């Protein structure tokens, strides 16, 4: 029988170092160069597609419309929406900082 991991099992010295590296970047151009060196083109496209899904969900688009616009499967859209609604709040906080969502009431 496999044991389910807790939601924070991914937090470790290596992920902390990665996040600190990201926070050291000064602008979009630096971020683009860092992520292009860090990730494959496919990985970057997948990350960008997920962020697109988050934004489209926030705008109120249906799963089918999001699939048609992004090419992301409805199963993945469902998982992203679950994290958007019941995750750690990272999506909501970032959307708010970017002016793409209102602050919670």
C-alpha positions, 0 to 999 in steps of 0.5 A: 500500500502506498502512502499519500504524501502531504501537500508540503512534501515538495518543499525542501532545500532545492525548491527553496533555492529555486524560489530564491533564484526566481525572486532574485530576478529583476525584470521580465527579460531576466526571467525569460533568460533564466527560465529558458535556460532552466526549462525545455521549450515544451516545459515552458509552453506547458507552464505558460498554458497553465497560467493562461488557463488560470487567467481564462478561468478567472475571466469566467470562460467555460472549460470548453472555451478554454480548451478551444482557446488554449488546447489544454485538456478539460481534465487539466483545466479541471485540476487547475481550477481545483487548485485555483479554488482550493489550493494554497492561494498562490494563484489568487495572490498573484492574480490580485498583484497583477490586477487581474482579480479583485482582493477577497472581501 
